[in-house]
């Protein structure tokens, strides 16, 4: 990379900075390319730290508030670090009635992660969703791309321990 690193961030390596610079350079003069830039930068870093949003805005001659507004509006973007594994728990009626709240409480207490957050070790991100479309398997949990049905608070830790 020819340029110096704009700022130090614990989650952004030199190689990531090189990719970020390439993404910005490629899109700098394309009107309406901010969503593309944000999406590609998020793929590189894993999320969009506020400092990176400010840098992207300055680099693309956009107000930081405009960039932040776009990043916070679209559900596609995250300004929080994500875990290596994403746990999605269905809170639909069938899952709720069959005990998904107890499953969530067990995950929260065992891994120190709250709904909508990431564990301190960045192993898991925990998300609650309205429906996973697998009511016959209730209660349902998806970890990354793997669907687990009939999950109970007794079984959930054994399932999650497979994901390091």
C-alpha positions in Angstrom: 0.0 0.0 0.0 1.5 3.3 -1.0 -0.4 5.5 1.4 -0.1 5.6 5.1 -2.8 4.0 7.2 -5.5 6.7 7.8 -6.0 5.6 11.5 -5.3 2.6 13.6 -8.2 0.3 14.5 -7.8 -3.1 16.2 -10.0 -4.8 13.7 -8.5 -3.4 10.5 -5.3 -4.9 9.3 -2.9 -3.5 6.7 -4.2 -5.9 4.2 -7.8 -4.8 4.9 -6.7 -1.1 4.5 -5.3 -2.0 1.1 -8.6 -3.5 0.1 -10.6 -0.6 1.5 -8.5 1.9 -0.5 -9.1 -0.1 -3.7 -12.8 -0.2 -3.1 -13.0 3.5 -2.5 -10.7 4.3 -5.5 -12.8 2.1 -7.8 -16.1 3.8 -6.8 -15.0 7.3 -5.9 -16.3 9.0 -9.0 -19.4 6.8 -9.5 -22.6 8.6 -8.4 -24.7 6.6 -6.0 -22.0 4.1 -5.2 -21.9 4.6 -1.5 -24.0 1.5 -0.8 -21.6 -0.6 -2.9 -18.6 0.9 -1.0 -20.2 0.2 2.4 -21.2 -3.3 1.5 -17.7 -4.2 0.1 -15.9 -2.6 3.0 -18.2 -4.5 5.4 -17.2 -7.7 3.6 -13.6 -6.9 4.2 -13.8 -5.9 7.9 -16.8 -7.8 9.0 -18.7 -4.7 10.2 -18.5 -0.9 9.8 -16.8 0.8 12.7 -17.8 4.5 13.0 -14.3 5.6 12.4 -14.4 3.7 9.0 -17.7 5.3 8.1 -16.1 8.8 8.7 -13.1 7.8 6.6 -15.3 6.5 3.8 -17.3 9.7 3.9 -14.3 12.0 3.7 -12.7 9.8 0.9 -15.9 10.0 -1.2 -16.6 13.7 -0.5 -19.8 12.9 1.5 -20.8 14.2 4.8 -20.2 11.7 7.6 -23.8 12.1 8.7 -25.0 11.0 5.3 -22.8 7.9 5.3 -23.9 7.1 8.9 -27.5 7.6 8.0 -27.2 5.1 5.1 -25.3 2.6 7.2 -27.8 2.8 10.1 -30.9 2.7 7.9 -30.3 -0.5 6.0 -30.4 -3.8 7.9 -27.7 -5.1 5.6 -25.1 -3.0 7.5 -23.8 -3.6 11.0 -21.8 -1.1 13.0 -21.1 -3.7 15.7 -18.6 -6.5 15.4 -20.1 -9.9 14.4 -19.2 -13.3 15.8 -17.6 -16.1 13.9 -21.0 -17.8 14.2 -24.4 -16.2 13.9 -27.2 -17.8 16.0 -30.7 -17.0 14.9 -33.5 -17.9 17.2 -37.1 -18.0 15.9 -39.5 -16.1 18.1 -42.6 -17.1 16.0 -45.7 -18.4 17.8 -44.9 -22.1 17.4 -41.3 -21.7 18.6 -42.3 -19.3 21.4 -45.0 -21.8 22.7 -42.5 -24.6 22.6 -39.8 -22.9 24.7 -37.5 -20.8 22.6 -37.3 -18.1 25.3 -35.7 -20.7 27.7 -33.3 -21.6 24.9 -32.3 -17.9 24.5 -31.9 -17.5 28.3 -29.6 -20.5 28.4 -27.5 -19.1 25.5 -27.3 -15.7 27.1 -26.2 -17.1 30.5 -23.8 -19.7 29.1 -22.0 -17.5 26.6 -22.5 -14.0 28.0 -24.2 -12.7 24.9 -27.5 -10.8 24.8 -29.9 -10.7 21.9 -28.6 -8.3 19.2 -25.0 -8.5 20.5 -21.8 -10.5 20.1 -20.0 -12.4 22.7 -16.9 -10.8 24.1 -14.7 -13.5 22.4 -16.6 -12.9 19.1 -17.5 -16.5 18.9 -21.3 -15.9 18.7 -23.7 -13.2 17.5 -27.2 -13.8 18.8 -30.2 -12.6 16.8 -33.9 -13.0 17.3 -36.0 -13.4 14.2 -39.8 -13.3 13.6 -39.9 -16.6 11.7 -37.6 -19.1 10.1 -40.3 -20.9 8.1 -39.7 -24.2 9.8 -42.7 -24.3 12.3 -42.9 -28.1 12.1 -39.4 -28.3 13.7 -40.2 -25.8 16.5 -38.4 -24.6 18.4 -35.9 -23.7 15.7 -32.4 -22.3 15.8 -30.1 -21.6 12.8 -26.4 -21.4 13.3 -24.7 -19.9 10.3 -26.4 -22.0 7.6 -27.3 -25.0 9.8 -30.9 -25.5 10.9 -31.5 -27.2 14.2 -35.0 -28.3 15.1 -36.5 -29.4 18.4 -34.0 -27.3 20.3 -34.4 -27.3 24.1 -32.5 -25.4 26.8 -31.0 -28.8 27.7 -29.7 -29.5 24.2 -28.7 -26.1 23.0 -25.2 -26.0 24.6 -24.3 -29.4 23.2 -25.3 -28.1 19.7 -23.4 -24.8 20.1 -20.2 -26.5 21.4 -19.7 -27.9 17.8 -19.1 -24.3 16.6 -15.6 -23.1 17.7 
